[in-house]
Amino acid sequence: MSARNILVINCGSSSIKFALVNEAQTTFPLQGLAERLGSPEAVIHWQFGDVKETLSLPGADHQVALGEILPLAQEAAGGRLSGIGHRVVHGGEHFTDARLIDESVIEGIRTSAQLAPLHNPAHLIGIAATMSLFPDLPQVSVFDTAFHQTMPPHAYRYAVPEFLYKEHGVRRYGFHGTSHRYVSKRAAEMAGLPVEDSAWLSAHLGNGCSTCAIVNGESRDTSMGLTPLEGLVMGTRSGDVDPNLHSYLERTLGWTIEQVDRMLNNDSGLKGLSGLSNDMRTLSEACLSGHPGAVLAFEVFCYRLAKSLAGMACALPRLNGLIFTGGIGENSAAVRERTVEHLKLFGFQLDAEANARCTRGLAGEIQAAGSPRVIVVPTNEERQIALDTLALLDA
Ligand code: ADP
């Protein structure tokens, strides 16, 4: 059988990220982004092999953009596309793993939309469009939340009245599950351990950031909660704050719930603390020249990350290693160094040269002799979604 091709699609409210994954190739034959959909500036950028192209599609919606993307994917796959994998942010408690899309799955995604009002409706538009354009291709949904459905109640329940959980789904779900699952499997391979008999702390540090405790290939706890706002300091998100902050700002500044939500999601995190940028690269450079806001943002980011990892350790029976991934985790030796300094009690120590070397997609172990493993693992959510899609096609 020749190597199969899966198109992986991630539909946002005004964008579609896509990648063609070939099971035998490490790079994507085709990848791209459609953005500003629904506006006069709608555009698709893609790279096919070494060639980069742009197509302007004024006013195009998801359906029109997918009408352009799908033939591109068929061409890149030599006319042999085996299926489509959709990233879906929220599967609520309905989905514990990837699913072949049928009416009941669509209904489950719709029901979970209350919990992800910006994301799930956009995913449904993408699914409807690809199903109408390619009715005969198998389509699979892979949920960001599914990996964390193995958390025990003592990790996922909030200490609020029971009816809020039972009747309204108020609990911790966690996100970035596809990434934590992928990197923990890779880390186990790199360490020569069976993933079913291994225990990891994982830090996914991108624009959104989360930690996870993974035991024998299962999530036991994670830092994000009902929504992706809980937990760590992120690019523009605050992470944990006092839950009374809403009422305090209402009383003192007269802010509405919407104003507080916007502030916590869009104006906080690295951006809010530094007053400079949400981007760790910019902040790392500014730290070198002693910018006080950048230094503070960097210090709070690393301290809070270390504190979360130390908390996650409660979910582990033993520890095989600490994994760093995501744009910051894969590239910032400074963040890794500072974070690990706060975790001395666990015996962690880095090898400075190995830490400096592991950037720009280079995976490797970076601990000093005698320290538990610390591993940099580039994440690859697209490949994991393609693998899940292929596994369902094989089943
Ligand atoms: P997303 O969550 O949108 O997928 P990424 O995983 O690409 O985001 O991570 C984006 C973050 O990674 C940004 O804060 C960016 O500054 C950071 N980053 C990328 N390269 C570096 C680097 N060399 N040093 C520090 N931070 C970096």
Residues whose N, C-alpha, C, O or C-beta is under 5 A from the ligand:
A	BS01	ADP	L205 G206 N207 G208 N278 D279 M280 R281 G326 G327 I328 N331 S332
